[in-house]
Amino acid sequence: MAALDPTQPTPQDRVDLDGDHTAWSFHEIAGGVVGVEPTGYGDPTRKVLVALSRIGGSAAVVRDDIDAMVRFGAATDGALVFDDDEYDYVEPRHFPRHLRALASRAWVDLDQPLDDQVEDAFTIGREMVSVHTGLKVTDADIEAASAAPGYQSPALGYVEELVALGED
């Protein structure tokens, strides 16, 4: 939690989601922790993913925001292994081997007709998180995390990090 720069726990109905801030809530599961952020703009930076992977061996994020941008990021043993803010447009060969089959199911090949070629990228991203981390995350786990007290945290850190890296 410290890597996400949270403040004290706050009941969900009292968390200030003002554009500069969001809130994380957490639920412990077998082998790890599920974190939920409700706005789609408070996802962990690459630096945070790397730090989390140093603690637990692997960390991953999937995010779907109001702009329909679906991010998938993953780190292992203190190293970023993949991260893209619109991962469904990245050819599967660019993913770590253990994620390529799933990535191919979400890939939007712009050289092909769009009407029936892909599955829901967020759902596939959730599966990729489970494969990468080895954690089985259920809908009930996400609901439990969502119902837990929120920890207010800065928003848009990931975006600021991309801009600083020249990847806007």
Secondary structure, DSSP 4 states (H G I P E B T S, - for coil): -GGG---SEE-GGG----SSEEEEEEEEETTEEEEE-SSSS-PPPHHHHHHHHHHHSEEEEEEE-TT--EEEEEEETTEEEEEETTGGGS-GGGS-GGGHHHHHHH---TTS-STTS---HHHHHHHHHHHHH-----HHHHHHHHHSPEEEEES-HHHHHHHHTT--
